[in-house]
Amino acid sequence: MIKVKFPVIRYLQLCLVSGCLLSSAYTLAEEATVSSPAKTPEENVRLAEEAFDKSDIVSAMRFYRKAAEAGYGPAMSRLAYLLDKSEEDEEAITWLKKAVQLGEAEGQFELARMYAYGEGIKQDKKLAFELFKKSANQQYTPAIRVLALAYENGDLGLRADYELAQHWLKRGQLANDYWSLKRLAQAYRKGDLGLRINNQKAEQLEQQLAPLLERTDQ
């Protein structure tokens, strides 16, 4: 019989965050003892995502952990995210470092975020910036947004640099990121970030943005 090693207190903390159903805790031990063919890491990630969509965080973590222990980078990043949300920072950081070694963009972003805030680890804005940049260079849009904002506002120990802020917003535009499109259109409308007012370019960006916003509203 497989022993379940998930503390109930952590489960309850996660429920407060995500509204998961307590009933899943009672079925977890029973599910764990059912014999079934070994699943691929990709299959376990799919099951984890299905469980997460149902707010069954316990099962999501279990499936992500199986995939992560099989060396699957995306699962390491997502398991670490859930561990972070349950205040298990030390284990979260361990998995994120493994994901970073595999070049995972999501893992680079999440570890950068923890370094930026000093969350569970000594604050290091320089290292945070380096990791954000590695992630952004893989077209991971949350990292692109962070760099655009950092250069706009002079965060992460950087000096404000509107040209570099524009650069990252345009990278976000190429990645079809709705936030980058919206901010760049706004900048052209108002003459922000050292740009000249250009309503034509703003309209082009807004046209590119429109279907993305419709998708978000659905």
C-alpha positions as CSV (number, residue, x, y, z in Angstrom):
1,M,0.0,0.0,0.0
2,I,1.3,3.5,-0.9
3,K,1.5,5.8,2.0
4,V,0.1,9.3,1.5
5,K,2.6,11.9,2.7
6,F,0.6,15.1,2.4
7,P,0.0,17.0,5.7
8,V,-3.7,17.7,6.3
9,I,-2.8,21.2,7.5
10,R,-1.2,22.0,4.1
11,Y,-4.3,20.7,2.3
12,L,-6.5,23.0,4.3
13,Q,-4.2,25.9,3.6
14,L,-4.5,25.2,-0.1
15,C,-8.2,24.9,0.2
16,L,-8.3,28.4,1.6
17,V,-6.5,29.7,-1.5
18,S,-8.2,27.7,-4.2
19,G,-11.5,26.5,-2.8
20,C,-10.7,22.8,-3.3
21,L,-13.2,20.1,-2.2
22,L,-12.4,18.4,1.1
23,S,-14.0,15.2,-0.2
24,S,-10.9,14.7,-2.4
25,A,-8.8,14.1,0.8
26,Y,-10.9,11.1,1.8
27,T,-10.6,9.5,-1.6
28,L,-6.8,10.1,-2.0
29,A,-5.7,7.1,0.0
30,E,-8.1,4.8,-1.8
31,E,-7.0,6.0,-5.2
32,A,-3.3,5.6,-4.3
33,T,-3.7,1.9,-3.7
34,V,-5.4,1.0,-7.0
35,S,-2.9,-0.7,-9.3
36,S,-2.7,0.6,-12.8
37,P,-0.2,0.7,-15.7
38,A,2.6,3.2,-15.3
39,K,1.8,6.5,-16.9
40,T,4.1,8.7,-18.9
41,P,5.1,12.1,-17.4
42,E,2.9,13.8,-20.0
43,E,-0.1,11.7,-18.9
44,N,0.5,12.5,-15.3
45,V,0.7,16.2,-16.1
46,R,-2.6,16.0,-18.0
47,L,-4.2,14.3,-15.0
48,A,-2.7,16.9,-12.7
49,E,-4.2,19.7,-14.8
50,E,-7.6,18.0,-14.9
51,A,-7.5,17.7,-11.1
52,F,-6.4,21.4,-10.7
53,D,-9.3,22.5,-12.9
54,K,-11.6,20.7,-10.5
55,S,-9.9,22.4,-7.5
56,D,-8.6,19.0,-6.4
57,I,-5.2,20.3,-5.4
58,V,-4.1,17.2,-3.5
59,S,-4.5,15.0,-6.6
60,A,-2.9,17.7,-8.8
61,M,0.2,17.8,-6.6
62,R,0.3,14.0,-6.6
63,F,0.3,13.7,-10.3
64,Y,2.8,16.6,-10.8
65,R,5.1,15.0,-8.3
66,K,5.1,11.7,-10.2
67,A,6.0,13.5,-13.4
68,A,8.6,15.6,-11.7
69,E,10.3,12.6,-10.1
70,A,10.5,11.1,-13.6
71,G,12.6,14.1,-14.6
72,Y,9.9,16.1,-16.5
73,G,10.8,19.8,-16.3
74,P,7.3,21.4,-16.8
75,A,6.0,19.3,-13.9
76,M,8.8,20.4,-11.7
77,S,7.8,24.1,-12.2
78,R,4.1,23.5,-11.6
79,L,4.7,21.3,-8.6
80,A,6.9,24.0,-7.2
81,Y,4.2,26.6,-7.8
82,L,1.7,24.6,-5.7
83,L,4.3,24.0,-3.0
84,D,5.0,27.7,-2.9
85,K,1.3,28.5,-2.5
86,S,1.2,26.0,0.5
87,E,4.2,27.8,2.1
88,E,6.5,24.8,1.4
89,D,9.2,27.2,0.1
90,E,12.2,25.0,0.7
91,E,10.9,22.1,-1.4
92,A,9.5,24.6,-4.0
93,I,13.0,26.1,-4.4
94,T,14.6,22.7,-4.7
95,W,12.3,21.7,-7.6
96,L,12.6,25.1,-9.3
97,K,16.4,24.8,-9.3
98,K,16.1,21.4,-11.0
99,A,13.7,22.9,-13.5
100,V,16.1,25.8,-14.2
101,Q,18.9,23.3,-14.8
102,L,16.7,21.8,-17.5
103,G,16.2,25.3,-19.0
104,E,12.5,25.5,-18.2
105,A,11.1,29.0,-18.8
106,E,8.4,28.7,-16.2
107,G,10.8,27.4,-13.6
108,Q,13.2,30.3,-14.4
109,F,10.4,32.8,-14.0
110,E,9.1,31.3,-10.7
111,L,12.6,31.1,-9.2
112,A,13.3,34.6,-10.3
113,R,10.2,35.8,-8.6
114,M,11.3,34.2,-5.3
115,Y,14.7,35.8,-5.6
116,A,13.2,39.1,-6.4
117,Y,11.0,39.1,-3.2
118,G,13.4,37.1,-1.0
119,E,10.6,34.5,-0.6
120,G,12.1,31.5,1.2
121,I,15.5,32.4,-0.1
122,K,17.9,35.3,0.3
123,Q,16.8,38.3,-1.8
124,D,19.0,38.7,-4.9
125,K,17.6,41.1,-7.5
126,K,20.6,40.7,-9.8
127,L,20.1,36.9,-10.1
128,A,16.3,37.5,-10.3
129,F,16.9,39.8,-13.3
130,E,19.1,37.2,-15.0
131,L,16.5,34.5,-14.6
132,F,13.7,36.7,-15.7
133,K,15.7,37.5,-18.9
134,K,16.4,33.9,-19.6
135,S,12.8,33.1,-19.3
136,A,11.7,36.1,-21.4
137,N,14.2,35.1,-24.1
138,Q,12.2,31.9,-24.4
139,Q,9.1,34.0,-25.1
140,Y,7.6,33.3,-21.7
141,T,5.2,36.2,-21.6
142,P,5.0,36.7,-17.8
143,A,8.7,37.3,-17.8
144,I,8.5,39.7,-20.8
145,R,6.0,41.8,-18.8
146,V,8.2,41.9,-15.7
147,L,11.2,43.1,-17.8
148,A,9.1,45.8,-19.5
149,L,7.8,47.0,-16.2
150,A,11.2,46.9,-14.6
151,Y,12.7,49.1,-17.3
152,E,9.8,51.4,-17.3
153,N,9.8,51.9,-13.5
154,G,13.5,51.3,-12.6
155,D,12.8,48.1,-10.6
156,L,14.9,45.0,-9.9
157,G,17.9,47.3,-9.3
158,L,17.8,48.6,-12.9
159,R,17.8,52.2,-14.0
160,A,14.6,53.2,-15.9
161,D,15.3,52.8,-19.6
162,Y,12.3,53.5,-21.9
163,E,14.0,52.2,-25.0
164,L,14.5,48.8,-23.3
165,A,10.9,49.0,-22.0
166,Q,9.8,49.5,-25.6
167,H,12.0,46.6,-26.7
168,W,10.4,44.1,-24.3
169,L,6.9,45.4,-25.1
170,K,7.6,44.8,-28.8
171,R,8.8,41.3,-27.9
172,G,5.5,40.8,-26.1
173,Q,3.7,42.0,-29.2
174,L,5.5,39.4,-31.3
175,A,4.5,36.8,-28.8
176,N,0.8,38.0,-29.1
177,D,0.7,38.9,-25.4
178,Y,-2.4,40.8,-24.6
179,W,-0.8,42.8,-21.7
180,S,2.1,44.0,-23.9
181,L,-0.2,44.9,-26.7
182,K,-2.4,46.9,-24.4
183,R,0.5,48.8,-22.7
184,L,2.2,49.5,-26.1
185,A,-1.1,50.8,-27.6
186,Q,-1.6,53.0,-24.5
187,A,1.9,54.3,-24.9
188,Y,1.3,55.3,-28.5
189,R,-2.0,57.0,-27.5
190,K,-0.5,59.0,-24.7
191,G,3.1,59.5,-25.8
192,D,4.5,57.4,-22.9
193,L,7.8,55.6,-22.8
194,G,9.5,58.3,-25.0
195,L,7.2,57.4,-27.9
196,R,5.6,60.0,-30.1
197,I,1.8,60.0,-30.2
198,N,0.8,57.8,-33.1
199,N,-2.9,56.9,-33.2
200,Q,-2.5,54.8,-36.3
201,K,0.0,52.4,-34.6
202,A,-2.2,52.4,-31.5
203,E,-5.2,51.4,-33.6
204,Q,-3.2,48.6,-35.3
205,L,-2.2,47.2,-31.8
206,E,-5.8,47.5,-30.6
207,Q,-7.0,45.5,-33.6
208,Q,-4.4,42.8,-32.8
209,L,-5.5,42.9,-29.1
210,A,-9.3,42.7,-29.7
211,P,-9.6,38.9,-30.4
212,L,-7.4,38.2,-27.4
213,L,-9.6,40.2,-25.1
214,E,-12.7,38.4,-26.5
215,R,-11.1,35.1,-25.7
216,T,-10.3,36.2,-22.2
217,D,-13.9,37.3,-21.6
218,Q,-15.3,33.9,-22.5
